[in-house]
Amino acid sequence: MDVVTFGEMMAVFNPDRIGPINSIYTFHKSVGGAEGNVAIGLSRLGNKAGFFSRVGNDPFGKNIISLLRAEGVDTSRLITDEDFPTGLYFKEKRNSNLMNIYYYRNNSAASRMNVDDLDIEYIANAKWLHITGITPLLSENCRELVLKSIEIAKESNVKISFDPNIRTKLMDDKGYAFDIFTQIASASDLIMPGISEGKFLTGEEEPEKIANKLLELGAEKVAIKLGEQGAYFKNTMEEGTVPGIEIREVIDSVGAGDAFAAGVLSGLLDNFTLKEAVIQGNQLGALAVMCEGDIEGLPTKQELEIFKHDKDDVFR
């Protein structure tokens, strides 16, 4: 397995028009969730990705399993929970620039994940373990699961990538979240925060200073997402800024960071330099925001190559 990851995938309800959610009566359903998005992004690029979690024994959980399998993601360690439901969330598009997310994930099946769900060999045989800051905040047992998975990866020389992916609605105690994130970051080989997440982790505001602090924690590579400004990257061999890609129209920004993570990880698996991997991450992020939905814009390898060499078909 190239990458193993785990977390919560949910049913996603997208409004059929812009406006406050209390005046919206029709939605269309899709699937999303940070770690699952990354697994699908990697699989579409030809990498072997495994995803484990818990989903409810309900239509939403069955839909998630079917989708992951159809995308070529290994679900052999995914558990169907008979007692707790699949989580879900609704998107609210107030205007073209403002989106609100309403989560319904308390006591979801995924929040019941625990260390007994871990298959040591499954993680030990991977090249990378990908973790986000979402899963350890779902519950105390999920926090223990994350820390145990890191322990297994370290003992097996599996590289760890970390996307803080801050969800403020899960952060009842910012000090608690900071302690967990710092613990994960200090064990990670690759850290991919956004600028606000980097500030939360380090107290710094400038990309270079954020990267320096994260490298001091023990990371080998840092890639900082700068939104439309591109991304900053640094390791012991290279550093710099990759410019953003001009996009004609942003349709849905949810999932862009997950697309970035998939692009970077896939590039590193293909022996790209860090700069080349970050460029690819930017390209996936750009493609992601031009489609509605968390995963709909993630490209195949062939689609990405067309995009790289023929942007005029996509941008104006």
Number of C-alpha atoms within 10 A of each C-alpha: 16 17 28 26 23 28 26 26 27 26 21 24 21 19 19 13 16 15 15 14 17 7 9 13 9 11 14 9 14 20 24 22 23 29 27 28 26 29 29 31 32 31 26 22 19 14 22 19 26 28 25 26 25 27 32 21 17 14 13 22 24 14 16 21 20 12 15 20 14 11 16 18 24 21 16 11 16 16 19 20 20 12 12 19 23 28 24 23 19 18 18 22 20 14 11 12 10 11 16 12 14 14 15 14 17 15 15 22 25 30 27 19 29 19 15 8 15 18 13 13 11 15 22 20 17 21 18 24 28 26 27 25 24 25 25 23 24 22 19 15 18 21 21 15 21 25 18 16 23 22 13 19 23 16 10 16 13 20 18 24 26 24 27 23 18 19 10 11 10 17 15 10 10 12 10 11 21 16 12 17 23 17 13 23 26 16 21 27 19 25 29 29 26 22 20 16 20 24 16 20 20 18 13 17 14 11 23 18 15 23 27 16 16 23 22 11 16 14 22 16 22 28 29 25 30 19 17 13 13 21 25 23 23 21 18 8 9 11 17 15 20 18 15 18 17 12 14 10 12 15 14 20 19 22 24 27 27 30 33 30 35 31 28 29 28 24 22 16 15 11 11 15 14 23 23 16 25 30 24 24 27 29 22 27 29 26 23 29 25 20 18 17 23 24 25 18 21 33 24 17 16 12 13 18 11 14 18 12 9 11 10 9 9 12 12 9
